Amino acid sequence: MSVSPSSPVRNPWIVLACAATIVTIAMGIRQSSGLFLRPIELELGVGREAFGLAIAVQNLILGLAQPFIGALADRHGAGRVAAAGAAVYALGLILASQSATALGLNLTLGFLVGLAMTGVTFVVVIGAAARAVPPEKRGLAAGIVTAGGSFGQFLLVPLAQGLIGSFGWRETFLIFAALAAAIAVLAIGIAGRPRQQAGISTQSFGEALREASGHSGFWLLNGGFFVCGFHVAFIGTHLPAFLADRGLDPAVGARALALIGLFNIIGSYLFGLSADRFRKKYVLSGIYFGRAAIMALFLSVPFSPLSATLFAAAMGFLWLGTVPLTSGLVGQIFGVRYLSTLFGIVFLFHQLGAFFGAWAAGLAYEATGSYDLAWTASIALALMAGLLNWPIRDAPVARLSMEGAR
């Protein structure tokens, strides 16, 4: 794999390895959040709505800050941003371990961790990886990085379950804080400031924003990614409690989250490959239609460890396959110079969806005593997202064709 002319690094494999490992740690810790719901609920006496609100705040801050953090990475380099994110991540988890109220959880697990993750998850890291490889390999690179997040879920969710059972939720937060701090070392591997290709006119930051905001496909991507965020946050936060409410052992919920991560390693890699070979918008639509079918089938059969396992495997295959496809479409349509900024805006909508997926599902549970309303909304939104992605104009903007002809 050769380096693209605009890449600030010499060895793309180092970038990919460090990028995938960063996301492995960051997303693995984050995706274990649902396992902390019950022990925190029992010890602190906070309801599921309160815990769901903390995770919702985390998702909202991650979304609101992401475009600005993405712009910093485009300007100053992903390595510096990731190192700063690692430090804040560790601090947030340390303070979360000392929380005694719902407000404390909102400030630490919510605000601080959400802010930290803007620098150590997909937007910043995929931006660095995409600039390190040739255009025809960018989908694969994004798929590899995304698979890292899935591997983290597979690896760290069972670890979290074991640590919580052996030491308690507070001590587990402290152990994870030390792991988050290690990201600062890995950030060296993605360091470097993005550079413009020689001989090509420089597009300004403002011009990039105006170009994207005037393109209908950009807003359709935003709408589809909103739905993805809703699904990921709802299932990741509430699935273990939902299964426990149905009489299943808590270990089944932990195993389900781990299986989602395991099968999405395969899914992310394959969908990353598909991003380089097929029309991305059609594959995206297929993912969302597939999610709707899987959720409807899961709710229509008797609940059991087997049905939970099959649901986790099927949903896991589609879990984060939207990331390499969505980021790939942004890069394909608008180029990669401001990829972290533009994908950061799209990711903002993902996190707005995640806010409602985590919080509104808990609110619906408190109001009705079940998650039925949340599941129904998830299926309807999946169908809507499939329809939104289908008509996207995915041809590169005219500017890229003009620059390529120079």
Disulfide bonds with the S-S distance in Angstrom:
none
